[in-house]
Amino acid sequence: MIKDFYVLDFSYDVEEGKPVIYIWSVDREGNRVVVLERNFRPYFYAVIDGEVETIAEEVRRLSKPESPITRVEPVEKKYYGEPVKALRIETVIPAYVRTYRDSVAKVKGVREVLEADIRFYMRYSIDSGIRPFYWFQAEVEEVKDNKFRVKHVYNLVKLLKVFEDEPPRLRVMAFDIEVYNKYGFPDPRRDPVILIGVWTEEGGRQFINEDGDDLKIIRDFIKFVKEYDPDVILGYNTTGFDWPYLLERVKARNVKLEIGRKVNSEPSQGTYGHFSVVGRLNVDLMGFAYSVEEVKVKSLDNVADYLGVMPKSKRVNLEWYQIPEYWNDKEKRKLVIQYNMDDAKSTYLLGEVFLPFGEQLTMLTGLPLDQLAMASVGYRVEWLLMREAFKFNELIPNRVEREYEGYKGGLVISPKQGVHENVYVLDFSSMYPSIMIKYNIGPDTLVKGECEDCWVSPEVGHKFRKSPEGFYKRILQRLIQERREVKKAMDEAKDEFTKRKLDERQRAIKVMTNAFYGYMGWLGARWYSKEGAEAVTAWGREIISASAKLAEQEGFEVIYGDTDSIFVKGNEEKVDKLVKEISSKFELEIKVDKKYKKVFFTENKKRYAGLTFDGKIDIVGFEAVRGDWCELAKDIQREVIEKILLYSVDDAIRLVREAVMRLRRKEFKIEELIIWKSLDKGLDEYEVDAPHVVAAKKAIKAGYAIFKGGKIGYVIVKGAGKVSDRAEPYFTVKDPSRIDVDYYIDKQIVPAAMRILESFGVKESTLKSSGFDIMSFFNKK
């Protein structure tokens, strides 16, 4: 029979000595099914120099009975764009590819062994073209197999085509657990799970531990997952906490966390640290939250609040250390229960924000969504490149360890300090990808000797052949063309759903395209090229410098420039002409990205704030100056910027003075003064007792477990000695009168404001004085 299948994920197992790939799918009728590919075999390549058949025979002699070498086939391939002779070496058991890799590498005449480190089911996905969130049509035969929790099981007979079409409706489930951690950081061997909250499109569901024994609620949770049968399981930091905790907890109770679509399968940790649930996409949304740069502390409540899916004002907010106290109190217990439900719902709603974009990235890269969520940008780009390499008959280089090599970055034109009005930001669209295309840059086009027909990069002098087109250029051209087509389709789309989907697609293409330059300079890249990355920035510097000179010749004042944009002020009627001249000269797309009614710069690069003509305030660089500022200091800095842009410097000064006076009058909440700091090392590894280290040690002494990689929140209290000695975990300080107000004025509030105001000639003493004019008091009457 011939049927269509929508792909969710892949996995594989070895059955009766042969590998079987499981293609987890949904059919046209909405049934959850698995298609079994039994005929695909693992293989790798050996690049050779010498007599082909002699080397091939030597390779055949390495065959082992446990997984024999079944085929050694001579092939013509390209390696970094150059034609090479290679052997395609096939075996039976995927794990033996790595075993044979080492022995084949020692055969005389073998120059290099390649593609032995590609995961078996991903190898199949690349070769067949079958990938998640696409449909494939195939001739299949139904078989009976009771080890799968699906409606139908099929053997794949013949693949007919892979295509894109409307997706089926997927079942999505979000979950969150709470544990009773009376003695500090939870220990799964000791501390029970008290709540498991679940949220689906049908609403919330909770499993509540009423009698102290969590085995029942864990079993009820397992039963629910099997019955609801989600295609996608969402969590937030489930990789770091929920899954390892549940797995360790059931292990201690001799129970299996059997929730996969294959009988007896439990979540298991795999590539990029994510936990895989067989047949389901288990997605940790924290991986996507890392891209939300505006949120510094990536807690679930912070991210959900920032994105507007669950404002903090509309949910229960608890700290982890409060849970045992609230759980023991019959009146407060309901707050813990609601807190858990709010977390599960927040996770589900975040999925609605992140998943559409993640799905498009998966369609571009072929990397299953659960892995993609936790993979770095570099790995995402690499999977796209690997798929393209297969199409181009290019061999995939091995990943190797490299020593760090620095190189000069983009040009930054020093800002003209102060306030400027009517400023235009001229931005080169995708400058670095455009440079890579124009000058055919890549590791396969680099020429290290003499070259008669090459592009030569300025300053560094690296040479890249003009033809034929390189690996990077071909892929980037295709992506840019695809994005144009998607944007055109978006303009023509009639319904909002289609528009949103296309917008996510073009955004995913843009993100991937712009990541190519960074990938090329990433030390972990298979297609690494320091020369290429260095040449791109050199051409970029030349273009920005020349564009600035051209702007000045046309009568504009250049007040700032950074990597791929310049800020100019001058005659508005001449801006369009300037844009056309620059675009024509460099054959690159440039546009007026923003128009600022007012913008100000400090003397520091990459730090400015502007007010657009539609009333939006952009703040760049200031919020990232120091990670050890309390919320009040950050708020004051932001408000100072707003006052300068909307009113005047005098208004900004008054704002800071009022904040100083409020602190002196003890009119503050302790929460405003918490300083958050990461513990990047174990406490015994710190040579100096910094404030956050001292606070962490005090927290441990008070019975709270603090670990490497976590964050500690502390406040500075009054007393003698160094500041670090007076750092206290914030949850141990209840009385506001203990706070060292002078520390917060002198080391937090005033310095945060002075980062901006010193550019306007303001002195610290001005901010600390009350500014009270006795005559103005008498003149009020």
Buried (B, 14 or more C-beta within 10 A) or exposed (E): EEBBBBBBBBBBBBEEEEBBBBBBBBBEEEEBBBBBBEEBBBBBBBBBEEEBEEBBEBBBEBBBEEBBBEEBEEEEBBBBBEEBBBBBBBBBBBEBBEBBBEEBEEBEBBBBBBBBBBBBBBBBBBEBBBBBBBBBBBBBEEEEBEEBBBBBBBBBEEBEEBEEEEEBEBBBBBBBBBBBBBEBBBBBEEBBBBBBBBBBEEEBBBBBBEEEEBBEBBBBBBEBBBEBBBBBBBBBBBBBBBBBBBBEBBBEEEEEBBBBBBEEBBBEEBBBEBBBBBBBBBBBBBBBBBEBEEBEEBBBBBBBBBBEBBEEEEBBEBEBBBBBEBBEEEEBBEBBBBBBBBBBBBBBBBBEBBBBBBBBBBBBBBBBBBBBBBBBBBBBBBBBBBBBBBEEEBBBBEEEEEEEEEBEEBBBBEBBBEBBEBBBBBBBBBBBBBBBBBBBBBBBBBBEEEBEEBBEBBEBEBBBBEEEBBBBBBBBBEBBEBBEBBBEBBEEBEEEEEBEBBBBBBBBBBBBBBBBBBBBBBBBBBBBBBBBBBBBBBBBBBBBBEBBEBBEEBEBEBBBBBBBBBBBBBEEEBBEEBBEBBBEEBEBBBEBBBBBBBBBBBEBBEBBBBBBEEEEBBBBBBBEBBEBBBBBBBBBBBBBBBBBBEEEBEBBBBBBBEBBBBBBEEEBEBEBBBBBBEBEEEBEEBEEBBBBBBBBBBBBEEEBEBEEEEBBBBBBBEEEEEBBBBBBBBBBBEEBEBBBBEBBBBBBBBBBBBBBBBBBEBEBEBBBEEEEEEEEEEEEE
